[in-house]
Amino acid sequence: MKHTVNELKLVNGTRGLLINVPDASVMSFDFQFRAGYYLVPKVKWEAPHIMEHMMFGANARYEKARTFQAEFEKNGAYANASTSTYSVHYLAECADFEWDRILELIGLALGTPKFVEHEFKSEYGNVKDELAGYLTNYFRELNLKLQKQMGLLIETDQERLQLMSSVKPLDIRSHYKTTHFSDNMRFVIAGQVKKRENEIKKVVEDSFKLKRGERKELPFETPVCLEKVFYIPNKTVDSIHFILEIMTPKRLGIEQRDALHLLNTMLTATLHSLILGEARERGLVYNMGSNYSLANNFSSWWFGGKVMKQNSEALFNIMIKELQKVLRGEIKNSDIEAAKQYSLGRFQRGTQTVGALAGSYSGEYFFNETIEDYFKIPERIKSVTKASIISVAREIFAQNIWGLGILGNCGQTHVEKLHKEISVLWK
């Protein structure tokens, strides 16, 4: 998708990207504050989440959330929000013809929320229902509990439900006041923005009634290796849900990420990949995957899937075999070239909407104001070498920070056997 990128640095301390997409019919907005769970004590863990739910509610101009939402959505505009360990995101998308009206309404919502009592009660119930709905998502349960076991700053859905009762309206107002500063806000706006840059700048500077304050520092976490398998017995689940987390105490650089992305493509991304392809061919598993994630001071490389107990050892043996080949440097050039070809095509398909294009910039920009060169991505894919793939894999494994989590009804003896088998990768 053709576009240009320009960074705005406003007098109120706010910074953001304007992504100009000529002839776009929609405008996409993403506003981020470092206001996540890490900034509250455990007992108040759910305060940022409830605050996020209340933000598009009563404000200086509208007395009720439904009234505000009716005005916001009357021409088909869309709004959403999310809360993570680090951040709270407020997202919106609208037709191009009403971009200015929607941007002003976003500013009204973010700058003048009232956090009224009756809306707190409503959103408290909605958050409770949301968390309760996650309790049957077994991968989510396993992932959260495994990461907590490995020392990360996280709480499980069950714990969050128990902690909700300690959050009061005063906590919502307090969290807002200590996080929603203009200096702590970053944004990405995409659409026909080139001819509207001055208008956008004026709205964000004048209509967002935010006070000045510092940009919040991100937390440091210390992941630890699990000596034993982390097992969650569940008699109602026939299949084995498993996650293998492999961590390194650093944020991977861009060349390392490119290499690891290509390696994941080779191992699990396609039905002819080295691990998933063989497993599917042998009828062992319907699907499994691998990927990496980045945090402030560590990175995680994970493998996960769902497999029947009787097929689990064979699947793990395939994973072990292929990862050992990588660590020994036994990678075929033909597999690398095939992964590059697949990745290039996937890149072309990956940003077909204005919102998706904005999302390709927001991650690194919100982390440290880095503006990635979107148009260099194909060249980056092509430039990944066999040596760089082997190097990043060896470096991550050399840290010896890993954990195996399993949820299911397969028994302690079986999960210990799987753990013993996979541990040969660190010997």
Number of C-alpha atoms within 10 A of each C-alpha: 14 9 15 14 19 13 14 16 12 15 11 17 18 20 20 23 22 23 25 23 21 14 9 15 13 20 27 26 24 23 20 23 23 26 29 24 23 19 22 15 10 16 14 20 24 28 30 28 21 25 25 23 21 22 22 27 25 23 20 11 13 17 13 16 17 13 13 18 18 11 15 20 13 9 13 10 18 16 17 13 17 15 22 15 20 21 20 24 20 21 20 20 23 24 17 17 12 13 21 16 13 25 23 17 20 24 19 22 23 22 21 20 20 19 20 17 11 11 18 19 13 12 18 24 12 14 17 17 12 13 15 15 11 14 14 9 10 17 19 14 17 22 21 17 20 25 19 16 17 20 14 17 17 19 19 19 20 13 13 19 18 13 17 18 12 12 17 16 18 12 18 21 16 12 18 21 13 14 22 23 23 25 21 23 26 25 25 25 27 28 27 22 23 17 9 12 14 10 12 20 16 12 14 20 18 13 18 20 16 23 14 14 17 14 19 17 11 18 13 14 14 12 23 19 17 18 12 14 19 23 21 20 15 15 11 8 13 15 19 22 23 25 24 22 23 21 27 22 19 14 16 21 9 11 17 18 20 21 24 23 22 24 26 22 23 25 26 23 24 17 16 15 19 21 26 26 19 19 24 17 12 12 11 18 20 14 17 19 18 20 16 17 13 16 18 16 16 17 20 22 20 19 19 20 18 21 20 17 18 12 16 21 19 15 23 16 15 17 22 18 14 16 18 15 14 20 18 11 16 13 18 11 11 9 17 20 16 14 23 23 14 16 20 17 11 11 13 11 11 13 15 11 14 23 21 14 21 22 18 14 20 24 15 13 18 21 15 9 16 12 16 16 9 13 11 9 14 16 10 15 20 16 14 22 17 17 11 17 24 20 17 20 19 15 14 20 17 12 14 17 20 23 24 26 24 28 26 23 20 21 15 14 8 14 26 17 13 17 20 13 14 17 16 10 15 12 5
